């Protein structure tokens, strides 16, 4: 990507600014939707197991397409990739904003995701190429703060829009901004590139799509169909087998879509496992809490968004602080403390009641976000530090893909737990209520009783899901004790080491 360098060797700030605006809109769009899910459930008459596809589907498309971005970045210019990505995102936004049935809304989200998946790695690559190593940290710091600003304002902005307008306004409000960014990109981006002869391994892309898609679809379907349904376990088995085949194929190829050899480095493998597990718990919390706050407590969308704001601000503000702490004390201490906080606060969320105070919810969520900020960046950086330089892009691509897929599977799994446990609790509470009924109850009494049972059952279902999330967080907490400060691996091959060992005795004789 040397074609990005300017004549006086200054970074291309214009290109970076355009890319950052595009990435910010894509990132903001994802955080806007969580608060809107209860409104969409009511308006389009869908349940929690179905509506969570707006989040899991988005993450899955990202997970499938991110591996292909390494190939796309090498083959095409920044200009072409950016315009295609932003155009896909814009078309998806328009489609979602005009949706009156759930399948069209989901199709719009999938289109948005296909554009978003290209934007983020593209921007990261431009940043790495444009800044020398000694200035890269500061540049990435600014980049991190800008992108952290999106989840900080997203829920509150979303709450305000939903309270005053229809949820479709979330998409209508982004559409003109996305269009302007496409037009600016069309005129401002001018980079050129020599023709690169590369072929994508389409069969690998198909295998990864079936693999990740099958596993996620199986987990997501369990909420409606039950774990014993062939629809569920057959798709999971097909997904696992396809994924296994995909991994074997990547290990044999010279230029794999995803280089699984990065997992031969123990600290990278450990960091990847920890961040995947944490993502499973993180995304589920972002989805379950708005459902509890709005559907059970009847708190307004605006207040639901404000509830998440302090936590998001803490995560953004702590990013540079944890970076400096990591340089001083390493990743293990930060990860152990952070995961202890995450595990305890997630357990506290499993003890929610019908009258848990708003202030208590803010405090627990903010402390949980503080714990999150101590884990994600230090653990990921420690893992990447062990890789040789040539494997940095592969390590980053692997982390991005696995985190998206883990977040999607975690969300699908915990929403499934919530749905199935809600049904079980509703049946049990219904039987218990019938025992205590005396005389001939009126229709109003039965309706009120049913509503009360539904609320109580959903509350218990959400508590059970958070209890499972506590178990997931506990696994990451135990793994954190095995973290060691990583040193960059020597790239000397085994053959070279043997030759060196043979030469040493000869030198000693002479």
HELIX and SHEET records of a PDB file:
HELIX    1   1 UNK A    2  UNK A    4  5                                   3    
HELIX    2   2 UNK A   13  UNK A   44  1                                  32    
HELIX    3   3 UNK A   48  UNK A   51  1                                   4    
HELIX    4   4 UNK A   53  UNK A   75  1                                  23    
HELIX    5   5 UNK A   78  UNK A   97  1                                  20    
HELIX    6   6 UNK A  102  UNK A  130  1                                  29    
HELIX    7   7 UNK A  133  UNK A  164  1                                  32    
HELIX    8   8 UNK A  169  UNK A  188  1                                  20    
HELIX    9   9 UNK A  202  UNK A  225  1                                  24    
HELIX   10  10 UNK A  230  UNK A  252  1                                  23    
HELIX   11  11 UNK A  260  UNK A  264  5                                   5    
HELIX   12  12 UNK A  266  UNK A  291  1                                  26    
HELIX   13  13 UNK A  292  UNK A  296  3                                   5    
HELIX   14  14 UNK A  301  UNK A  329  1                                  29    
HELIX   15  15 UNK A  331  UNK A  349  1                                  19    
HELIX   16  16 UNK A  358  UNK A  373  1                                  16    
HELIX   17  17 UNK A  376  UNK A  385  1                                  10    
HELIX   18  18 UNK A  389  UNK A  391  5                                   3    
HELIX   19  19 UNK A  392  UNK A  435  1                                  44    
HELIX   20  20 UNK A  443  UNK A  480  1                                  38    
HELIX   21  21 UNK A  494  UNK A  509  1                                  16    
END                                                                             
